[in-house]
């Protein structure tokens, strides 16, 4: 869950060097390697979350065994 879960850009923010894309793995990519039943919803299109989509979030978490939320302050 969350806009940081599948965005390498958001994870690194604006205060880091530009890392080589081949060495970056988002939390979502890592979790998908562990389970065939991995669902994802950003909830927002950007970290400031001015367009929260509760419907997509509810669809992703219903009957989930556990939920991981990746949030931050902004970009």
Order of alpha helices (4+ residues) and beta strands (2+ residues): alpha-alpha-alpha
